[in-house]
Amino acid sequence: MIVVNFENSICEGYLVYTGQPLYFYKQLALSINAIQPSTKVVYGFKRLNYLGNKAIRHGEWAKDRVWRLYNKNETKWDLSDVHEKLKCDGFQKVLLKGVLNHYTADNIETYQQKMDAYARLSAKKYKERYKKVGWIKMLVSPLFNLLQNYIFRLGILDGKAGWDIAKTHYQYNRNKYRYLRLLKKEAIVAL
């Protein structure tokens, strides 16, 4: 495994956005080193996510691809509080060979806290966009998310970690709608 400090590598003007150290195998390092700089190209990697030291190969985290290598003079991040995205409409996307190891959380409790914070931020964003959520969506969406991640996307094959992740996404889904309802009630009381 290789650890790379991108401050002094690749080509001048390129950035890798991660927020944490990068750990990947030689194949991805070779792919990155073979890049020919181009202004309208964004490069991505497949990501293998870990919960603690356990690689998660199924469920919500299974087909994770991220677009993180780009020319900093050509594109920027949208700076959303939740699920920020690289502004790359009109850019060619190139998926590099190799895998980036992503250590998502040390344990399930840390991940649950992170997802609860995201649920609160999502609720705030939905309120700002006047999103309406009915009772059916509040009940069905979390349950469908649990079934999708644990059964349909085979999270069950990751054992207890797969169940914990699926359950955490169920809670995230449920909480973001619950927090949205609470924010709307607070706004009504404030009037």
Solvent accessible surface area in square Angstrom, and as a share of the most:
residue,aa,sasa,rsa
1,M,125,0.56
2,I,60,0.30
3,V,95,0.54
4,V,34,0.19
5,N,97,0.50
6,F,33,0.14
7,E,149,0.67
8,N,138,0.71
9,S,46,0.29
10,I,46,0.23
11,C,31,0.19
12,E,179,0.80
13,G,15,0.14
14,Y,21,0.08
15,L,80,0.40
16,V,24,0.14
17,Y,86,0.33
18,T,37,0.22
19,G,79,0.76
20,Q,72,0.32
21,P,84,0.53
22,L,9,0.05
23,Y,69,0.26
24,F,2,0.01
25,Y,101,0.38
26,K,134,0.57
27,Q,100,0.44
28,L,0,0.00
29,A,14,0.11
30,L,104,0.52
31,S,20,0.13
32,I,7,0.03
33,N,113,0.58
34,A,71,0.55
35,I,21,0.11
36,Q,141,0.63
37,P,84,0.53
38,S,46,0.30
39,T,73,0.43
40,K,106,0.45
41,V,12,0.07
42,V,0,0.00
43,Y,15,0.06
44,G,0,0.00
45,F,1,0.00
46,K,86,0.36
47,R,45,0.16
48,L,28,0.14
49,N,4,0.02
50,Y,23,0.09
51,L,17,0.09
52,G,22,0.21
53,N,147,0.75
54,K,91,0.39
55,A,20,0.15
56,I,3,0.02
57,R,147,0.53
58,H,50,0.22
59,G,6,0.06
60,E,63,0.28
61,W,19,0.06
62,A,38,0.30
63,K,171,0.73
64,D,33,0.17
65,R,103,0.37
66,V,10,0.06
67,W,57,0.20
68,R,45,0.16
69,L,0,0.00
70,Y,9,0.03
71,N,21,0.11
72,K,89,0.38
73,N,114,0.59
74,E,63,0.28
75,T,8,0.04
76,K,125,0.53
77,W,30,0.11
78,D,55,0.28
79,L,150,0.75
80,S,36,0.23
81,D,89,0.46
82,V,2,0.01
83,H,108,0.48
84,E,62,0.28
85,K,135,0.57
86,L,17,0.08
87,K,121,0.51
88,C,17,0.10
89,D,144,0.75
90,G,80,0.77
91,F,31,0.13
92,Q,113,0.50
93,K,99,0.42
94,V,45,0.26
95,L,66,0.33
96,L,17,0.08
97,K,147,0.62
98,G,12,0.11
99,V,49,0.28
100,L,6,0.03
101,N,4,0.02
102,H,25,0.11
103,Y,77,0.29
104,T,22,0.13
105,A,9,0.07
106,D,119,0.61
107,N,65,0.34
108,I,26,0.13
109,E,101,0.45
110,T,61,0.36
111,Y,8,0.03
112,Q,55,0.24
113,Q,129,0.58
114,K,77,0.32
115,M,14,0.06
116,D,39,0.20
117,A,51,0.40
118,Y,65,0.25
119,A,0,0.00
120,R,131,0.48
121,L,60,0.30
122,S,3,0.02
123,A,0,0.00
124,K,95,0.40
125,K,46,0.20
126,Y,36,0.14
127,K,69,0.29
128,E,111,0.50
129,R,163,0.59
130,Y,184,0.70
131,K,71,0.30
132,K,179,0.76
133,V,14,0.08
134,G,42,0.40
135,W,160,0.56
136,I,138,0.70
137,K,91,0.38
138,M,24,0.11
139,L,127,0.63
140,V,85,0.49
141,S,24,0.16
142,P,2,0.01
143,L,95,0.47
144,F,109,0.45
145,N,27,0.14
146,L,28,0.14
147,L,76,0.38
148,Q,44,0.20
149,N,1,0.01
150,Y,41,0.16
151,I,77,0.39
152,F,135,0.56
153,R,105,0.38
154,L,87,0.43
155,G,2,0.02
156,I,85,0.43
157,L,113,0.56
158,D,8,0.04
159,G,37,0.36
160,K,153,0.65
161,A,14,0.11
162,G,4,0.04
163,W,98,0.34
164,D,13,0.07
165,I,6,0.03
166,A,2,0.01
167,K,66,0.28
168,T,2,0.01
169,H,16,0.07
170,Y,64,0.24
171,Q,55,0.25
172,Y,23,0.09
173,N,11,0.06
174,R,96,0.35
175,N,16,0.08
176,K,20,0.09
177,Y,8,0.03
178,R,101,0.37
179,Y,21,0.08
180,L,1,0.01
181,R,66,0.24
182,L,82,0.41
183,L,51,0.25
184,K,64,0.27
185,K,125,0.53
186,E,111,0.50
187,A,41,0.32
188,I,121,0.61
189,V,127,0.73
190,A,87,0.68
191,L,186,0.92
